[in-house]
Amino acid sequence: MERLFKYLLTILIGVVAFAQFIQVITRYVFEVPVMGLEEMTIIPTLWMYMLGAVNASRENTQIRANVLEIFIKSEWGHTLLALIGEVISFVISVWLTYWAWDYFKYALRVKKETPTLYIPTLIYECSLFIGLVLISGFILLHIVRLTKKLTMPRLATEKV
């Protein structure tokens, strides 16, 4: 899975960067904008954002401000603090996933298209729901791992 994300995100970044390069060259050098390029670029851009967030959730490398870790000295306390943070993240993620599901159902019902190229917007609008489902799943996986770690005999005897 790590290899999949590595290559997929690299390809998406390359596509977005190339599209922006083409847009800058054609617009400012040749003074002829490429019509519809913005519409096509939004597809890999939104997928890149959401899959990047999924990858950060999978690797558990999101940006955090864990100030309490400074005051907590034991490994058990750090694990408990991480578990509390993951549970809060999971609740918020499930709530956002529910909203994204409503938006996804709306997008399915309305069947919008982009104004110039008539590309179905569902292609990139579904990325929010799919990404949040995956993020919620990885957060749940981290909760399970932290719970197992917290109940290990070595950590259980340590406590605060």
Phi and psi in degrees as a GROMACS rama.xvg file:
@    title "Ramachandran Plot"
@    xaxis  label "Phi"
@    yaxis  label "Psi"
@TYPE xy
-62.3919  -40.9259  GLU-2
-64.9322  -40.2187  ARG-3
-59.1635  -50.1725  LEU-4
-64.2692  -39.0531  PHE-5
-59.2616  -50.0605  LYS-6
-74.0109  -41.3467  TYR-7
-63.7899  -45.3023  LEU-8
-67.7985  -35.733  LEU-9
-64.1811  -43.5047  THR-10
-63.2893  -44.9001  ILE-11
-63.1959  -42.5202  LEU-12
-62.6199  -42.3831  ILE-13
-62.7902  -42.5183  GLY-14
-63.9038  -45.416  VAL-15
-64.6382  -45.5081  VAL-16
-62.825  -41.8754  ALA-17
-64.5376  -42.3914  PHE-18
-63.3737  -40.7136  ALA-19
-67.2917  -37.8153  GLN-20
-61.321  -47.5059  PHE-21
-59.8126  -43.7296  ILE-22
-62.3839  -43.743  GLN-23
-65.3827  -45.4566  VAL-24
-63.0561  -48.8324  ILE-25
-69.4222  -36.0494  THR-26
-77.5721  -44.8704  ARG-27
-99.2437  -24.3762  TYR-28
-92.2384  -52.2789  VAL-29
-91.7354  -8.48813  PHE-30
55.443  35.5915  GLU-31
-134.864  99.4429  VAL-32
-69.5987  147.485  PRO-33
-86.799  111.433  VAL-34
-68.4874  131.526  MET-35
90.3643  -5.46847  GLY-36
-65.1957  -36.3556  LEU-37
-63.3324  -37.6876  GLU-38
-65.9715  -38.2223  GLU-39
-75.7644  -32.5318  MET-40
-71.8506  -27.4758  THR-41
-65.2604  -27.5493  ILE-42
-64.5648  -58.5207  ILE-43
-67.4516  -27.0735  PRO-44
-65.58  -49.3474  THR-45
-66.8228  -39.0377  LEU-46
-65.1102  -37.6585  TRP-47
-63.7107  -44.8769  MET-48
-59.8494  -49.8387  TYR-49
-69.9019  -42.2156  MET-50
-69.8247  -29.0682  LEU-51
-65.2268  -40.8262  GLY-52
-66.8145  -39.0304  ALA-53
-63.3846  -43.4247  VAL-54
-63.4411  -41.4018  ASN-55
-63.9547  -37.5521  ALA-56
-68.3542  -40.3355  SER-57
-62.8634  -44.448  ARG-58
-81.609  -10.2827  GLU-59
58.9693  47.204  ASN-60
-118.738  27.6395  THR-61
-67.9356  156.634  GLN-62
-72.6391  130.819  ILE-63
-134.369  153.97  ARG-64
-120.578  78.0151  ALA-65
-89.3818  78.7242  ASN-66
-70.6608  -32.5582  VAL-67
-65.5722  -23.8411  LEU-68
-61.416  -25.2068  GLU-69
-65.0709  -38.2644  ILE-70
-88.1893  -20.4967  PHE-71
-92.2713  124.787  ILE-72
-97.4924  -27.154  LYS-73
-88.756  153.875  SER-74
-67.1633  -34.9833  GLU-75
-61.1222  -43.3252  TRP-76
-64.248  -40.4214  GLY-77
-63.7054  -41.3617  HIS-78
-66.4278  -42.1317  THR-79
-62.9445  -43.4249  LEU-80
-61.4159  -42.7311  LEU-81
-63.8013  -39.5711  ALA-82
-63.9359  -43.0096  LEU-83
-61.8075  -43.3748  ILE-84
-62.4751  -40.3998  GLY-85
-67.8368  -38.5827  GLU-86
-64.0112  -43.5045  VAL-87
-63.0399  -43.1484  ILE-88
-60.5263  -40.1593  SER-89
-64.8946  -43.9759  PHE-90
-61.0205  -45.6049  VAL-91
-65.9292  -40.5805  ILE-92
-64.5732  -41.4269  SER-93
-65.1749  -39.9205  VAL-94
-62.682  -45.5466  TRP-95
-66.4162  -35.344  LEU-96
-64.0479  -38.2859  THR-97
-61.4688  -44.4383  TYR-98
-64.7864  -40.8237  TRP-99
-64.6745  -33.717  ALA-100
-64.1952  -43.3935  TRP-101
-60.2953  -42.1313  ASP-102
-66.6509  -39.21  TYR-103
-62.6752  -43.1443  PHE-104
-62.1072  -40.077  LYS-105
-61.9488  -45.7338  TYR-106
-63.3883  -37.3169  ALA-107
-64.1681  -40.4796  LEU-108
-71.7596  -41.4965  ARG-109
-79.6986  -34.1491  VAL-110
55.5974  55.5208  LYS-111
-71.2493  158.673  LYS-112
-133.798  156.674  GLU-113
-70.6569  152.839  THR-114
-69.1785  -32.4581  PRO-115
-96.0649  -49.4836  THR-116
-99.1324  -5.56551  LEU-117
58.1095  39.0737  TYR-118
-81.1668  132.401  ILE-119
-61.5979  125.841  PRO-120
-71.4806  -13.8077  THR-121
-60.0079  -26.0959  LEU-122
-57.7024  -38.8937  ILE-123
-106.953  -20.2071  TYR-124
-70.5224  -27.575  GLU-125
-73.5691  -15.9455  CYS-126
-61.4832  -32.774  SER-127
-64.1646  -49.0806  LEU-128
-65.9582  -47.5351  PHE-129
-62.0587  -43.8739  ILE-130
-61.9961  -44.1716  GLY-131
-68.7013  -33.14  LEU-132
-63.2026  -45.7771  VAL-133
-65.7828  -41.6263  LEU-134
-60.7938  -45.6129  ILE-135
-60.4317  -40.5366  SER-136
-63.4037  -43.2218  GLY-137
-68.6706  -36.6488  PHE-138
-62.9407  -42.3485  ILE-139
-61.6382  -39.5075  LEU-140
-61.6484  -41.4186  LEU-141
-65.6444  -36.0519  HIS-142
-62.8231  -44.6818  ILE-143
-61.4873  -45.6985  VAL-144
-62.0908  -44.3052  ARG-145
-67.111  -36.8621  LEU-146
-64.0434  -43.1767  THR-147
-62.2096  -42.6864  LYS-148
-65.1204  -37.6741  LYS-149
-68.1007  -29.961  LEU-150
-92.9562  4.13536  THR-151
-64.2245  139.872  MET-152
-57.4501  -37.1526  PRO-153
-62.9693  -43.08  ARG-154
-78.0679  -34.0564  LEU-155
-63.317  -31.168  ALA-156
-81.8049  -17.4918  THR-157
-75.6262  -48.9376  GLU-158
24.2996  140.105  LYS-159
